[in-house]
């Protein structure tokens, strides 16, 4: 049966994820994806994300289970929104056009993290994260 009958895509999922994956022949297996992510992240990464919970669950599922994460990896991801809230920093910088593009989102996460680090310094909370 067509893949769409096996997995009922939502409009949001289709437009922000599935449609950006490229043709089937250009995709890699989950095992290869895991290998590339582990190689890229290294032995002791620190993960930060905007509303991190869902992304963290998906990453852990890609590894198999939470217990199958690389043993030197943390078992959580830091959340930029929670960090902003805990600092009392209010609004994060505006997101650029192209949201839901992994590279654009990653660059924005860096911008937001730097903004929050500056907010922490202004509030004398140096080393807050």
C-alpha distance (Angstrom), angle and dihedral (degrees) to the residues before:
residue distance angle dihedral
X1 . . .
X2 3.79 . .
X3 3.79 113.7 .
X4 3.81 90.7 -117.8
X5 3.83 89.9 66.3
X6 3.81 91.3 51.1
X7 3.80 94.9 49.3
X8 3.79 117.1 26.6
X9 3.81 101.5 -140.3
X10 3.74 117.5 -150.9
X11 3.78 118.3 -137.9
X12 3.82 89.1 -112.1
X13 3.81 92.5 51.3
X14 3.79 93.6 45.8
X15 3.82 95.5 48.8
X16 3.81 97.1 40.1
X17 3.79 103.5 34.9
X18 3.77 119.8 6.5
X19 3.79 97.7 44.4
X20 3.84 90.3 52.1
X21 3.80 95.7 55.0
X22 3.78 95.7 84.8
X23 3.79 127.6 -139.0
X24 3.81 119.0 -21.3
X25 3.81 93.0 -114.7
X26 3.83 90.8 58.8
X27 3.82 95.3 53.9
X28 3.79 125.7 99.7
X29 3.79 130.5 -138.6
X30 3.79 123.0 -97.9
X31 3.81 89.1 -111.2
X32 3.80 91.3 55.0
X33 3.81 90.5 44.8
X34 3.83 90.1 52.7
X35 3.79 91.4 49.2
X36 3.80 93.0 49.7
X37 3.81 93.1 47.1
X38 3.81 93.1 49.2
X39 3.81 90.8 47.0
X40 3.82 91.4 48.6
X41 3.82 96.0 45.7
X42 3.79 97.1 44.4
X43 3.78 128.9 -156.0
X44 3.80 103.2 -49.8
X45 3.80 110.7 24.9
X46 3.78 125.8 168.9
X47 3.79 111.8 -143.1
X48 3.81 123.7 -149.7
X49 3.79 126.5 175.5
X50 3.78 143.3 163.6
X51 3.81 105.1 -104.4
X52 3.79 87.7 -6.3
X53 3.81 103.1 -172.2
X54 3.80 99.0 85.9
X55 3.81 94.5 41.0
X56 3.80 90.4 49.7
X57 3.80 92.8 51.1
X58 3.81 90.8 49.7
X59 3.82 91.6 49.1
X60 3.81 91.5 48.3
X61 3.81 90.5 48.4
X62 3.79 89.7 51.9
X63 3.81 87.8 57.1
X64 3.81 89.8 50.6
X65 3.80 105.0 -109.1
X66 3.80 134.1 -7.7
X67 3.81 86.7 -97.3
X68 3.81 89.4 57.6
X69 3.79 95.7 58.4
X70 3.80 110.5 117.8
X71 3.83 105.1 -79.1
X72 3.82 94.7 -119.0
X73 3.80 94.1 50.2
X74 3.81 122.2 99.3
X75 3.79 117.7 -108.1
X76 3.80 93.4 -131.7
X77 3.78 142.3 42.8
X78 3.79 124.6 -130.1
X79 3.78 114.0 -118.4
X80 3.81 120.7 -137.1
X81 3.81 92.4 -154.4
X82 3.80 92.7 52.5
X83 3.80 90.2 46.1
X84 3.82 90.5 51.7
X85 3.79 90.7 48.6
X86 3.81 93.5 48.2
X87 3.81 90.5 50.7
X88 3.79 93.4 46.0
X89 3.80 88.7 -127.4
X90 3.78 97.9 142.1
X91 3.77 118.5 -157.2
X92 3.77 124.0 28.5
X93 3.82 119.5 -138.3
X94 3.80 114.8 -76.7
X95 3.77 114.4 -89.9
X96 3.81 115.5 -118.1
X97 3.76 125.4 -121.7
X98 3.76 111.0 -80.3
X99 3.80 97.5 54.8
X100 3.81 111.6 172.2
X101 3.79 90.3 40.4
X102 3.81 104.1 118.7
X103 3.80 96.1 -137.4
X104 3.80 94.5 44.2
X105 3.81 90.3 46.7
X106 3.82 91.7 48.4
X107 3.79 92.0 51.0
X108 3.79 90.4 48.5
X109 3.82 90.2 50.4
X110 3.83 88.1 56.9
X111 3.82 90.3 49.1
X112 3.81 91.2 48.5
X113 3.81 91.8 46.8
X114 3.80 91.9 51.7
X115 3.80 89.9 47.6
X116 3.81 89.9 53.0
X117 3.80 93.1 45.8
X118 3.81 88.4 53.7
X119 3.80 89.6 48.9
X120 3.82 89.3 51.5
X121 3.82 90.3 51.1
X122 3.81 90.8 50.0
X123 3.79 88.8 52.3
X124 3.82 90.6 45.2
X125 3.76 91.3 -114.6
X126 3.78 94.1 130.6
X127 3.78 112.0 172.3
X128 3.79 91.2 20.6
X129 3.78 90.7 149.0
